[in-house]
């Protein structure tokens, strides 16, 4: 199979779909890999590294899409890429269709096969291709929350862990999944007093046993969230409904409960955001103020640490990329029900029910 690795063109997205080590594995199995010129530079991988791994370097994104049977990338195609997708071409990447109708319509029109990292799901409910970026995003959420708490950045002017004789900050983490756990660990490690919420009692029991003593668990309800908001300095939103839009756990009216300079970090922004006042931002323009509350809603948080992120992502995706290349997407998905759940759009038909439901589109089984 011909596998293409294009350069990401989303704002400040420096990750790349595959490391040279991943390329070497594909080449070893007899596949052809074409990599766009400078695609890996932002992650610390040169064209020479890819050539040494057996790849061909192509001069443009158009050339990569034109030659490849399968495109492996990091972020969803953006508008300049829509017309490059060919009928029957397999795209393996993060899509987050449920919060992006233009992307959904464009991929339906393209006739491509869209296999989304974020909905590949194991029998136990785990999301193996979302996991590594969730771990990065959770850690980064706590770091960014601490950074923007500085007065010079629009925050309250508090040091997240305090100092002897001065209380640490209060951090509220909404959602006890991978992102939430990572955020809570990082914030706790910096000395904050952390409360993490979830609606699963077994998960709360697990977090209570495993997280540091300065992390407290709380059942997630509107009442409990409202009670906490006047006391918090940072709120990290990390709620996930696989493939569907995130619920709004902090509504517009709740902003009035918080002190000016409170920082909201919405890691769920890829899925529409879990704060009602959230709107996507970029690494070049990451924050905005709403009702005196600072919002950080960057849609590709792990893109700020691309070397770590690219290595972690390839570690997770490579086994699936190899299966898709070796067998073709139909046989690979037939053999692996977890991979089959990644199929969101297949040759003009929506095959993931949550996406169909969000937009009122016909749903077809893959």
C-alpha positions as a Markdown table, in Angstrom:
| # | Residue | x | y | z |
|---|---|---|---|---|
| 1 | Unk | 0.0 | 0.0 | 0.0 |
| 2 | Unk | 1.1 | 3.6 | -0.6 |
| 3 | Unk | 1.0 | 5.5 | 2.7 |
| 4 | Unk | 1.2 | 9.3 | 2.7 |
| 5 | Unk | 2.3 | 11.5 | 5.6 |
| 6 | Unk | 1.4 | 15.1 | 4.8 |
| 7 | Unk | 2.6 | 18.2 | 6.8 |
| 8 | Unk | 0.0 | 19.5 | 9.2 |
| 9 | Unk | -1.3 | 22.9 | 8.2 |
| 10 | Unk | -3.5 | 23.7 | 11.2 |
| 11 | Unk | -2.4 | 26.8 | 13.2 |
| 12 | Unk | 0.8 | 26.0 | 15.1 |
| 13 | Unk | 0.4 | 22.3 | 14.7 |
| 14 | Unk | 3.9 | 20.9 | 14.7 |
| 15 | Unk | 3.1 | 17.2 | 15.2 |
| 16 | Unk | 3.5 | 14.8 | 12.4 |
| 17 | Unk | 1.5 | 11.6 | 11.7 |
| 18 | Unk | 4.3 | 9.2 | 12.0 |
| 19 | Unk | 7.9 | 9.0 | 13.2 |
| 20 | Unk | 10.8 | 7.7 | 11.1 |
| 21 | Unk | 10.7 | 4.5 | 13.2 |
| 22 | Unk | 7.1 | 4.0 | 12.2 |
| 23 | Unk | 7.9 | 4.6 | 8.6 |
| 24 | Unk | 10.7 | 2.0 | 8.8 |
| 25 | Unk | 8.2 | -0.6 | 10.0 |
| 26 | Unk | 5.9 | 0.0 | 7.1 |
| 27 | Unk | 8.8 | -0.1 | 4.6 |
| 28 | Unk | 10.1 | -3.4 | 6.2 |
| 29 | Unk | 6.7 | -4.9 | 5.4 |
| 30 | Unk | 6.9 | -3.9 | 1.8 |
| 31 | Unk | 4.8 | -0.8 | 1.8 |
| 32 | Unk | 5.7 | 2.5 | 0.1 |
| 33 | Unk | 5.7 | 5.6 | 2.2 |
| 34 | Unk | 5.8 | 9.2 | 0.9 |
| 35 | Unk | 6.4 | 12.1 | 3.3 |
| 36 | Unk | 5.8 | 15.7 | 2.5 |
| 37 | Unk | 9.0 | 17.9 | 2.5 |
| 38 | Unk | 9.6 | 19.2 | 6.1 |
| 39 | Unk | 6.6 | 17.4 | 7.5 |
| 40 | Unk | 8.6 | 16.2 | 10.5 |
| 41 | Unk | 10.7 | 19.3 | 11.2 |
| 42 | Unk | 8.4 | 20.7 | 13.9 |
| 43 | Unk | 8.7 | 17.4 | 15.8 |
| 44 | Unk | 12.4 | 17.2 | 15.5 |
| 45 | Unk | 12.6 | 14.8 | 12.5 |
| 46 | Unk | 14.4 | 15.8 | 9.3 |
| 47 | Unk | 13.7 | 14.7 | 5.7 |
| 48 | Unk | 17.0 | 12.9 | 5.9 |
| 49 | Unk | 15.6 | 10.9 | 8.9 |
| 50 | Unk | 12.7 | 9.8 | 6.8 |
| 51 | Unk | 14.8 | 9.0 | 3.8 |
| 52 | Unk | 17.0 | 6.8 | 6.0 |
| 53 | Unk | 13.9 | 5.0 | 7.1 |
| 54 | Unk | 13.0 | 4.2 | 3.5 |
| 55 | Unk | 10.5 | 7.0 | 2.7 |
| 56 | Unk | 10.2 | 9.1 | -0.4 |
| 57 | Unk | 10.1 | 12.9 | 0.1 |
| 58 | Unk | 7.4 | 14.7 | -2.0 |
| 59 | Unk | 7.5 | 18.4 | -2.5 |
| 60 | Unk | 3.9 | 19.3 | -1.7 |
| 61 | Unk | 0.7 | 18.3 | 0.2 |
| 62 | Unk | -1.1 | 17.9 | -3.1 |
| 63 | Unk | 1.5 | 15.4 | -4.3 |
| 64 | Unk | 1.1 | 13.3 | -1.0 |
| 65 | Unk | -2.7 | 13.2 | -1.3 |
| 66 | Unk | -2.5 | 12.4 | -5.0 |
| 67 | Unk | -0.2 | 9.4 | -4.6 |
| 68 | Unk | -1.3 | 7.8 | -1.3 |
| 69 | Unk | -3.9 | 5.1 | -0.8 |
| 70 | Unk | -3.9 | 5.9 | 2.9 |
| 71 | Unk | -3.2 | 9.2 | 4.6 |
| 72 | Unk | -1.9 | 9.1 | 8.1 |
| 73 | Unk | -1.9 | 12.4 | 9.9 |
| 74 | Unk | -2.6 | 14.0 | 13.3 |
| 75 | Unk | -5.4 | 16.6 | 12.9 |
| 76 | Unk | -8.6 | 16.7 | 10.8 |
| 77 | Unk | -8.3 | 18.0 | 7.3 |
| 78 | Unk | -9.0 | 21.8 | 7.2 |
| 79 | Unk | -10.6 | 23.6 | 4.3 |
| 80 | Unk | -7.5 | 23.8 | 1.9 |
| 81 | Unk | -7.3 | 20.0 | 2.2 |
| 82 | Unk | -11.0 | 19.2 | 1.5 |
| 83 | Unk | -10.6 | 19.0 | -2.3 |
| 84 | Unk | -7.5 | 16.9 | -2.0 |
| 85 | Unk | -9.2 | 13.9 | -0.6 |
| 86 | Unk | -9.9 | 11.3 | -3.3 |
| 87 | Unk | -12.9 | 8.9 | -3.5 |
| 88 | Unk | -12.1 | 5.7 | -1.7 |
| 89 | Unk | -8.9 | 7.1 | -0.1 |
| 90 | Unk | -8.5 | 6.1 | 3.6 |
| 91 | Unk | -7.8 | 8.9 | 6.1 |
| 92 | Unk | -6.6 | 7.8 | 9.5 |
| 93 | Unk | -6.5 | 10.8 | 11.9 |
| 94 | Unk | -8.4 | 12.7 | 14.6 |
| 95 | Unk | -11.6 | 14.0 | 13.1 |
| 96 | Unk | -14.0 | 15.1 | 16.0 |
| 97 | Unk | -16.8 | 15.4 | 13.4 |
| 98 | Unk | -19.6 | 16.0 | 15.9 |
| 99 | Unk | -18.6 | 19.7 | 16.4 |
| 100 | Unk | -17.7 | 20.5 | 12.8 |
| 101 | Unk | -20.5 | 20.3 | 10.2 |
| 102 | Unk | -18.4 | 21.8 | 7.3 |
| 103 | Unk | -15.8 | 19.1 | 7.8 |
| 104 | Unk | -18.5 | 16.4 | 8.0 |
| 105 | Unk | -20.1 | 17.7 | 4.8 |
| 106 | Unk | -16.8 | 17.9 | 3.0 |
| 107 | Unk | -15.7 | 14.4 | 3.9 |
| 108 | Unk | -19.1 | 13.0 | 2.8 |
| 109 | Unk | -18.8 | 14.8 | -0.5 |
| 110 | Unk | -15.2 | 13.5 | -1.0 |
| 111 | Unk | -16.2 | 9.9 | -1.0 |
| 112 | Unk | -13.2 | 9.1 | 1.2 |
| 113 | Unk | -13.0 | 6.6 | 4.1 |
| 114 | Unk | -12.7 | 8.5 | 7.4 |
| 115 | Unk | -11.3 | 6.4 | 10.3 |
| 116 | Unk | -11.1 | 8.5 | 13.4 |
| 117 | Unk | -8.5 | 7.9 | 16.1 |
| 118 | Unk | -10.9 | 9.1 | 18.8 |
| 119 | Unk | -13.6 | 6.5 | 18.3 |
| 120 | Unk | -11.4 | 3.4 | 18.0 |
| 121 | Unk | -12.6 | 1.6 | 21.1 |
| 122 | Unk | -11.6 | -1.6 | 22.9 |
| 123 | Unk | -14.2 | -4.0 | 24.4 |
| 124 | Unk | -13.6 | -2.6 | 27.9 |
| 125 | Unk | -14.5 | 0.9 | 26.7 |
| 126 | Unk | -10.9 | 2.2 | 26.5 |
| 127 | Unk | -9.9 | 4.6 | 23.7 |
| 128 | Unk | -6.3 | 3.5 | 22.9 |
| 129 | Unk | -5.6 | 6.2 | 20.3 |
| 130 | Unk | -7.1 | 9.0 | 22.3 |
| 131 | Unk | -5.2 | 7.9 | 25.4 |
| 132 | Unk | -1.7 | 9.2 | 24.6 |
| 133 | Unk | -2.8 | 12.7 | 23.6 |
| 134 | Unk | -5.2 | 12.8 | 26.5 |
| 135 | Unk | -2.3 | 12.2 | 28.9 |
| 136 | Unk | -0.3 | 15.0 | 27.2 |
| 137 | Unk | -3.3 | 17.4 | 27.1 |
| 138 | Unk | -4.2 | 16.8 | 30.8 |
| 139 | Unk | -0.7 | 17.6 | 31.9 |
| 140 | Unk | -0.5 | 20.6 | 29.7 |
| 141 | Unk | -3.9 | 21.8 | 30.9 |
| 142 | Unk | -2.6 | 22.1 | 34.4 |
| 143 | Unk | 0.6 | 23.8 | 33.3 |
| 144 | Unk | -1.3 | 26.3 | 31.1 |
| 145 | Unk | -3.9 | 27.0 | 33.9 |
| 146 | Unk | -1.0 | 27.8 | 36.3 |
| 147 | Unk | 0.7 | 30.0 | 33.7 |
| 148 | Unk | -2.4 | 32.1 | 32.9 |
| 149 | Unk | -3.2 | 32.5 | 36.6 |
| 150 | Unk | -0.4 | 35.1 | 36.6 |
| 151 | Unk | -1.7 | 38.6 | 36.9 |
| 152 | Unk | 0.3 | 39.7 | 33.8 |
| 153 | Unk | -1.6 | 37.1 | 31.8 |
| 154 | Unk | -5.1 | 38.1 | 33.0 |
| 155 | Unk | -5.4 | 35.8 | 36.0 |
| 156 | Unk | -5.7 | 36.4 | 39.8 |
| 157 | Unk | -2.0 | 36.7 | 40.4 |
| 158 | Unk | -1.7 | 33.5 | 42.4 |
| 159 | Unk | 1.1 | 30.9 | 42.4 |
| 160 | Unk | -0.5 | 27.5 | 41.9 |
| 161 | Unk | 1.2 | 25.8 | 44.8 |
| 162 | Unk | 1.5 | 28.8 | 47.1 |
| 163 | Unk | 4.6 | 29.1 | 49.4 |
| 164 | Unk | 5.1 | 28.4 | 53.1 |
| 165 | Unk | 2.6 | 30.5 | 55.0 |
| 166 | Unk | 0.5 | 31.2 | 51.9 |
| 167 | Unk | -2.3 | 28.9 | 50.8 |
| 168 | Unk | -2.1 | 27.0 | 47.5 |
| 169 | Unk | -4.7 | 27.5 | 44.8 |
| 170 | Unk | -7.9 | 25.5 | 44.4 |
| 171 | Unk | -8.2 | 23.6 | 41.1 |
| 172 | Unk | -11.4 | 22.0 | 40.0 |
| 173 | Unk | -11.2 | 19.2 | 37.4 |
| 174 | Unk | -14.4 | 18.2 | 35.6 |
| 175 | Unk | -14.2 | 14.6 | 34.4 |
| 176 | Unk | -12.2 | 11.8 | 35.9 |
| 177 | Unk | -11.0 | 10.1 | 32.6 |
| 178 | Unk | -7.5 | 10.1 | 31.3 |
| 179 | Unk | -7.3 | 13.8 | 30.8 |
| 180 | Unk | -8.8 | 14.6 | 34.2 |
| 181 | Unk | -6.5 | 12.2 | 36.0 |
| 182 | Unk | -3.5 | 13.6 | 34.3 |
| 183 | Unk | -4.5 | 17.1 | 35.0 |
| 184 | Unk | -5.2 | 16.4 | 38.6 |
| 185 | Unk | -1.8 | 14.6 | 39.1 |
| 186 | Unk | 0.0 | 17.5 | 37.5 |
| 187 | Unk | -1.8 | 20.2 | 39.5 |
| 188 | Unk | -1.4 | 18.2 | 42.7 |
| 189 | Unk | 2.3 | 17.7 | 41.9 |
| 190 | Unk | 2.6 | 21.5 | 41.7 |
| 191 | Unk | 1.1 | 21.8 | 45.2 |
| 192 | Unk | -2.5 | 22.8 | 44.4 |
| 193 | Unk | -5.6 | 21.7 | 46.3 |
| 194 | Unk | -7.5 | 19.7 | 43.7 |
| 195 | Unk | -11.1 | 18.5 | 43.4 |
| 196 | Unk | -11.9 | 16.0 | 40.6 |
| 197 | Unk | -15.5 | 15.2 | 39.7 |
| 198 | Unk | -17.1 | 12.3 | 37.8 |
| 199 | Unk | -20.5 | 10.6 | 37.6 |
| 200 | Unk | -19.0 | 7.1 | 38.0 |
| 201 | Unk | -18.7 | 6.0 | 41.6 |
| 202 | Unk | -16.4 | 3.1 | 40.8 |
| 203 | Unk | -14.1 | 5.6 | 38.9 |
| 204 | Unk | -14.2 | 8.0 | 41.9 |
| 205 | Unk | -13.3 | 5.2 | 44.2 |
| 206 | Unk | -10.3 | 4.3 | 42.0 |
| 207 | Unk | -9.2 | 7.9 | 41.8 |
| 208 | Unk | -9.5 | 8.3 | 45.5 |
| 209 | Unk | -7.2 | 5.4 | 46.1 |
| 210 | Unk | -4.6 | 6.3 | 43.4 |
| 211 | Unk | -4.3 | 10.0 | 43.4 |
| 212 | Unk | -2.2 | 12.1 | 45.9 |
| 213 | Unk | -3.7 | 13.1 | 49.2 |
| 214 | Unk | -4.2 | 16.7 | 48.1 |
| 215 | Unk | -6.7 | 15.5 | 45.5 |
| 216 | Unk | -10.3 | 15.1 | 46.6 |
| 217 | Unk | -13.1 | 13.4 | 44.7 |
| 218 | Unk | -16.6 | 14.7 | 44.3 |
| 219 | Unk | -19.7 | 13.3 | 42.5 |
| 220 | Unk | -20.4 | 15.5 | 39.5 |
| 221 | Unk | -23.7 | 17.4 | 39.7 |
| 222 | Unk | -24.8 | 20.9 | 38.8 |
| 223 | Unk | -25.4 | 21.6 | 42.5 |
| 224 | Unk | -21.9 | 20.5 | 43.5 |
| 225 | Unk | -20.2 | 22.4 | 40.7 |
| 226 | Unk | -22.1 | 25.6 | 41.6 |
| 227 | Unk | -21.1 | 25.2 | 45.2 |
| 228 | Unk | -17.4 | 25.0 | 44.3 |
| 229 | Unk | -17.1 | 27.7 | 41.6 |
| 230 | Unk | -16.8 | 30.7 | 44.0 |
| 231 | Unk | -13.8 | 29.1 | 45.7 |
| 232 | Unk | -11.8 | 27.9 | 42.7 |
| 233 | Unk | -8.9 | 29.5 | 40.8 |
| 234 | Unk | -8.6 | 27.1 | 37.9 |
| 235 | Unk | -11.3 | 24.9 | 36.3 |
| 236 | Unk | -10.1 | 22.2 | 33.8 |
| 237 | Unk | -12.9 | 20.8 | 31.7 |
| 238 | Unk | -12.1 | 17.2 | 30.5 |
| 239 | Unk | -15.5 | 15.6 | 29.9 |
| 240 | Unk | -15.7 | 13.2 | 27.0 |
| 241 | Unk | -18.6 | 11.4 | 25.3 |
| 242 | Unk | -16.8 | 9.3 | 22.6 |
| 243 | Unk | -17.6 | 10.7 | 19.1 |
| 244 | Unk | -20.4 | 13.0 | 20.4 |
| 245 | Unk | -20.5 | 16.7 | 21.6 |
| 246 | Unk | -19.4 | 17.4 | 25.1 |
| 247 | Unk | -22.1 | 18.5 | 27.6 |
| 248 | Unk | -21.9 | 22.0 | 29.0 |
| 249 | Unk | -21.1 | 21.6 | 32.7 |
| 250 | Unk | -20.4 | 25.3 | 33.2 |
| 251 | Unk | -23.1 | 27.5 | 31.8 |
| 252 | Unk | -23.1 | 31.2 | 31.0 |
| 253 | Unk | -24.8 | 32.2 | 34.3 |
| 254 | Unk | -22.2 | 30.2 | 36.3 |
| 255 | Unk | -19.4 | 32.6 | 35.2 |
| 256 | Unk | -20.9 | 35.2 | 37.7 |
| 257 | Unk | -20.2 | 32.7 | 40.5 |
| 258 | Unk | -16.5 | 32.9 | 40.0 |
| 259 | Unk | -14.0 | 35.6 | 41.0 |
| 260 | Unk | -12.6 | 37.7 | 38.2 |
| 261 | Unk | -9.3 | 36.2 | 36.9 |
| 262 | Unk | -10.4 | 32.6 | 37.3 |
| 263 | Unk | -8.9 | 30.5 | 34.5 |
| 264 | Unk | -11.0 | 28.0 | 32.5 |
| 265 | Unk | -9.1 | 25.4 | 30.5 |
| 266 | Unk | -11.4 | 23.6 | 28.1 |
| 267 | Unk | -9.7 | 20.4 | 27.0 |
| 268 | Unk | -13.0 | 19.2 | 25.5 |
| 269 | Unk | -13.0 | 22.0 | 22.9 |
| 270 | Unk | -12.3 | 19.5 | 20.1 |
| 271 | Unk | -15.7 | 18.0 | 20.9 |
| 272 | Unk | -17.5 | 21.4 | 21.2 |
| 273 | Unk | -16.3 | 22.3 | 24.7 |
| 274 | Unk | -17.8 | 21.6 | 28.1 |
| 275 | Unk | -18.1 | 25.3 | 29.1 |
| 276 | Unk | -21.0 | 27.1 | 27.4 |
| 277 | Unk | -18.9 | 30.2 | 26.7 |
| 278 | Unk | -16.0 | 28.2 | 25.1 |
| 279 | Unk | -15.0 | 28.8 | 21.5 |
| 280 | Unk | -11.9 | 27.3 | 19.8 |
| 281 | Unk | -8.6 | 29.3 | 20.1 |
| 282 | Unk | -5.1 | 28.7 | 18.7 |
| 283 | Unk | -1.6 | 28.6 | 20.1 |
| 284 | Unk | -0.9 | 31.9 | 18.5 |
| 285 | Unk | -4.0 | 33.5 | 20.2 |
| 286 | Unk | -4.9 | 31.1 | 23.0 |
| 287 | Unk | -7.0 | 33.1 | 25.5 |
| 288 | Unk | -9.9 | 35.5 | 25.7 |
| 289 | Unk | -11.9 | 37.1 | 28.5 |
| 290 | Unk | -15.6 | 36.5 | 29.1 |
| 291 | Unk | -17.4 | 38.1 | 32.1 |
| 292 | Unk | -14.0 | 38.6 | 33.7 |
| 293 | Unk | -13.1 | 34.9 | 33.4 |
| 294 | Unk | -10.1 | 33.9 | 31.3 |
| 295 | Unk | -10.8 | 31.1 | 28.8 |
| 296 | Unk | -8.1 | 28.9 | 27.3 |
| 297 | Unk | -9.6 | 26.8 | 24.6 |
| 298 | Unk | -6.8 | 25.7 | 22.3 |
| 299 | Unk | -8.1 | 22.8 | 20.1 |
| 300 | Unk | -4.7 | 21.1 | 19.7 |
| 301 | Unk | -3.0 | 21.5 | 23.1 |
| 302 | Unk | -0.5 | 18.6 | 22.5 |
| 303 | Unk | 0.8 | 20.5 | 19.5 |
| 304 | Unk | 2.8 | 22.7 | 21.8 |
| 305 | Unk | 5.0 | 19.8 | 22.7 |
| 306 | Unk | 5.2 | 18.0 | 19.3 |
| 307 | Unk | 8.3 | 15.9 | 19.9 |
| 308 | Unk | 6.8 | 14.1 | 22.9 |
| 309 | Unk | 3.3 | 14.0 | 21.3 |
| 310 | Unk | 4.4 | 12.6 | 18.0 |
| 311 | Unk | 6.4 | 9.8 | 19.7 |
| 312 | Unk | 3.5 | 9.0 | 22.0 |
| 313 | Unk | 1.0 | 9.0 | 19.1 |
| 314 | Unk | 3.0 | 6.8 | 16.8 |
| 315 | Unk | 3.5 | 4.3 | 19.7 |
| 316 | Unk | -0.3 | 4.0 | 19.9 |
| 317 | Unk | -1.3 | 4.2 | 16.2 |
| 318 | Unk | 1.4 | 2.1 | 14.6 |
| 319 | Unk | -0.1 | -1.4 | 15.2 |
| 320 | Unk | -3.4 | -0.1 | 13.6 |
| 321 | Unk | -1.6 | 1.5 | 10.7 |
| 322 | Unk | 0.3 | -1.7 | 10.0 |
| 323 | Unk | -3.0 | -3.7 | 10.0 |
| 324 | Unk | -4.7 | -1.3 | 7.7 |
| 325 | Unk | -1.7 | -1.3 | 5.3 |
| 326 | Unk | -1.3 | -5.1 | 5.4 |
| 327 | Unk | -4.9 | -6.0 | 5.0 |
| 328 | Unk | -6.8 | -3.0 | 3.6 |
| 329 | Unk | -9.4 | -1.2 | 5.7 |
| 330 | Unk | -12.2 | -3.6 | 5.1 |
| 331 | Unk | -10.4 | -6.7 | 6.2 |
| 332 | Unk | -8.6 | -4.9 | 9.0 |
| 333 | Unk | -11.9 | -3.6 | 10.4 |
| 334 | Unk | -13.5 | -7.0 | 10.0 |
| 335 | Unk | -10.8 | -8.6 | 12.0 |
| 336 | Unk | -10.7 | -6.0 | 14.7 |
| 337 | Unk | -14.0 | -4.7 | 16.1 |
| 338 | Unk | -12.2 | -2.0 | 18.0 |
| 339 | Unk | -10.8 | -0.6 | 14.8 |
| 340 | Unk | -14.1 | -0.9 | 13.1 |
| 341 | Unk | -15.6 | 1.5 | 15.6 |
| 342 | Unk | -13.3 | 4.2 | 14.2 |
| 343 | Unk | -15.2 | 4.3 | 10.9 |
| 344 | Unk | -17.1 | 7.5 | 10.9 |
| 345 | Unk | -17.7 | 8.2 | 7.2 |
| 346 | Unk | -17.4 | 5.6 | 4.5 |
| 347 | Unk | -17.6 | 6.7 | 0.8 |
| 348 | Unk | -20.3 | 9.3 | 1.3 |
| 349 | Unk | -22.2 | 7.6 | 4.2 |
| 350 | Unk | -22.1 | 8.5 | 7.9 |
| 351 | Unk | -21.3 | 5.3 | 9.8 |
| 352 | Unk | -21.0 | 6.6 | 13.3 |
| 353 | Unk | -24.4 | 7.1 | 15.0 |
| 354 | Unk | -23.5 | 10.0 | 17.2 |
| 355 | Unk | -22.3 | 12.1 | 14.3 |
| 356 | Unk | -25.5 | 11.2 | 12.3 |
| 357 | Unk | -27.6 | 12.2 | 15.3 |
| 358 | Unk | -25.9 | 15.5 | 15.9 |
| 359 | Unk | -26.5 | 16.7 | 12.4 |
| 360 | Unk | -29.7 | 14.9 | 11.6 |
| 361 | Unk | -28.0 | 12.8 | 8.8 |
| 362 | Unk | -28.9 | 9.3 | 7.7 |
| 363 | Unk | -27.0 | 6.6 | 9.6 |
| 364 | Unk | -25.6 | 3.6 | 7.8 |
| 365 | Unk | -23.8 | 0.6 | 9.3 |
| 366 | Unk | -20.2 | 0.3 | 8.0 |
